[in-house]
Amino acid sequence: MTYYYIVAFLMFPWMSDPYVMVNTEMRYKSFGDCYTTMMKNRSVLTMGLTARYPDLKDYSIRCIDHKNLYDLQQNLNQKRHEPT
């Protein structure tokens, strides 16, 4: 079974690749459910990101299935990129 997650791609001035932040509290059985929830909560998600990360240069919020998300994190060699 494929699951979808709401994922934020965060770009900071000191990074060349995006930091991938996954909302693991919720997973969706269809892209449509994920997308509907994301769009309904887009302004809250945006305010949360910009408040928590004031140095954020750019961001994108998307719905991604778990297989592509895993591949993406492997390709980015995802490590913890929290700002200090």
Buried (B, 14 or more C-beta within 10 A) or exposed (E): EEBBBBBBBBBBEEEEEBBBBBBEEBBBEEEEBBBEBBEEBEEEBEEEBEEEBEEBEEBEBBBBBBEEBEEBBEEBEBEEBEBE
